Amino acid sequence: MRQIILDTETTGLKIEDNHRLIEIGCLEMINRKLTGKHFHSYINPERAVEEGAVLVHGLTNQFLADKPLFVDIANDLMKFINGAELIIHNAPFDIGFIDAELKALKQSWKPIRQYCHIIDTLILARQLHVGQRNSLDALCKRYHIDHSKREFHGALLDASLLAEVYLAMTGGQGSLFGDNLQGMDHLTTEEVRARGQEKIRVKRNLIIYTVSDDEKKLHQDYLQKMAEKGKCLWNSIEQ
């Protein structure tokens, strides 16, 4: 199973405001092990970088001035990621920018999803850690991953941190159900999650408590008292 952990940096946040890519970092992982192969490039965006963005990633207009254009690195990038499962944190952002760059080239490139399967670790994190902060920094803290060198965001550094977070999220999920990573190295992210769900269903003798009619009435009475004091969100959810 070939996976690519991918991250980008941009001139700003909105594609519709003609913001562009300025850095792409990709790390190759096979059977849940980093191979050491990577793709990395800074990119001249042919426009100014917003001051707010510079504060995040530290990449200035002067630094980017002599870097290659996207057209110069597009073929190498696509060759590197083609056919792989892309692991990205907040994938719509990165994929949106890459797709916009490919479309602007007018070279018959298709959207990234037609070349790669995509796993969004932000969605995965929100499923595992409901109601908690799930930024990359927050996940590093949660999984005790050292991100002290992250003074600025950087595509290759962030991809490296994301690789550790992804392995911790999916490997940790496996261990909760009595497995370590042995025998799971060949699985995709979705298969790892499905394996865990199957172990819950088959191997755990879960005790299911049913709610009596009296308990349901007590619950409704309590919600009614809450509603009398103001808006009760639980009522709108249950409806």
N, C-alpha and C positions, 0 to 999 in steps of 0.2 A: 504494500500500500504506500504510494508516494504522495506525501503531503507537502504543501508549501505554506509556511507562515509568512504572511505578507503585511507590510505596513507602508503608509505613504505620508508625506508632508506636502502642504500646499501653500499657495500665496494667500489664501483666505478660505472662508467657509462655504461660499455659494458659487456653484457652477454657473448659475444664471447671471451672475455678476462678472463672468468671464475670468473667474479664478482658475489657476492652473496648477498642475503637479510640479513640484520642485525636487522631490526625492522619492525613490522607491527602494525598499529593502525586502529581500526574500531569502528565507532559509529553507533548505531542503531537509525533510525528515522522512525516513523510510522505516517502516515497522516500529514507529514511535521512538526512533533514535535519530538525532541530528547527524547528518553525514559529513558536515563540514563544507558542503557545496552551497554556494549562495550567489545571488544576483543583487548588485547594489549600484545605484547611479544617482548622482545629483543631476538636475535638469534645469537648463535656462528656460524660464517660463515666458520670456519675451514680453514681460510686463512687470510692474513694480509689485513688491511683496508688501502687504499691509503691515503697519507697525505692530499691531496686536499679534499678528502671526509670528513676526520676528521674535517677540518676547517669549513665545511658546517654544519655537524650534531653533532660534538663533541663526537662521540662514538669511543672510543679507543680500541685497541686490548686487553689491560689489562682489561678494563671494560667488554668486551664481552666474555672473556675466560671461565667464569663459567656459561654462559647462556645456555639454552637448544638448541639442534640442531633443524633444521627445521623438521626432521622426528618426533620429540617429540611433536610438536605443530600443525602439519598438519591436523590431524583429527579434533581437536577443531576449527581451523580456518575454515575449509570447512563446518563444521556443522553450524557455526555462519553465514556464508555468503550464504549458499545454498538457492536458490530460490529467493533471494533478487535482487533488482535493485542496482547495485554498482555505486556510484558517485565518480569519480576519476578525478583529474586534471592531464592532460597528461596521459591518461589511458594506451596507448601502453607501456609506460615505466614500470609502476607498474605491469600490467598484464603480460608483457613479463618475468619479473623476477619471479613472482609467478609460471607461467607456467613452467619455466625452473627448478625451485625447485621441483615441482610436478613430472615432467618428470624424474628427476634424482633419485627419490625414487624408480622407477620401481614397483609401486604398482597399476597400471592400472588406475591412475587418468587421467581424461580427461582435456582438456583446460578449463579454467575458464568460457569462454563464453558458454559452454554447461551446466553450473550450474546457471549462473546469466545473467541478462540483464545489459549492461554497458552503462552508460552515461559519456561522456568525457566533463567536464566543460571547458576545454581549447577550444574545438571546439565550444561549446555554447558561450563562451566569445568572440571568434573571430567573430562569426556571429553577436553578439550584439554590439561589439565595434571594428568595422573594422579599421585596420591600427593603432590601439593603442597597448600599452604594456598590456599583459594579463597574466603576472605571478601572482602567488597567492598574493605576496606583493602588486603588482600594483592594483589588484582587491580589496584588503582590503582598500587601500587608496581611490579608486574610490567610494566604497560603505560605506566609513566612519566606517570601522570595526577596532577596536583597535587591532593592532598586535605588540604593543610595547614590549611585553614579548618574542617575537620571536628572541632572541639573537642567538640561533641555530635552525636549522630545527629539528623537532621531529615529528614522525609519528602521535602520538595522538594529539599533539598541532596543527599540520597542518590540521588534519582531522576536528578538532573543528572549525578552521578558515574557512575551505572549506565549512563546513555545513552552516555557516553564509553567506558566499559569494553565495552559491547555492540558498539559500532561498531569498536573496536580488535580485539575477538575475532573478529568475523565478517569485517571488512575485511582484517585481517591474514591470516586463513585463506585468503581469496581470493588475496592477493598471492603466497602461497607457491606457487601453481600457475600463475603467469605472468600473472595478471589483476590489475588494480587494481579500483576500484569501478565503473569505467565499464561500462555495460551490465548492472550488477547492482543498480541502484537500485530496481528494481521487484520484486525477489525477496523472498520471505519468508525468515526465518531458516533454516528447514528446506531451502529451495531453494538457499540459499547453500552450505550444508553438502553438499547433494547434488551441486552443481556442482563443488565441490572434489574430492569422491570420484570423480566421473566423469573429471576431468582426470588424477587419479592412474592410473585404470584405462586410459584411452585414450592420453594424451599422454606418459606416462613409460614408457620402456623399462626396466622393473624387472627386475633380475636375481634369479632365484629359485634358491636353493641347496637341494638336497635332502640329507637326512641319510642316511649309509650305515648298514648294519647294524652295522658295527664301531663307529661313532660312537655309535649308540644303546646298544650294550652298555657302552661306556666310561661313558656318562652314567648308566646304571642302576647300574653298579658304584660310581660316585662317590656316588650317592644312598644306596646301601646302607651305605657307610662313614659317611655322615652319620647315618643312622638308628641305627647301632650306638653312636654317641656320644650319642644323645638323639633326641627326636622330630624327624622330618624333614617339614616342611610341604609340600615339593614332592611327596612321595609321596601325601599326602592330596589335593592338588590334582589330580594326574594320575589318581587313582582316581575 
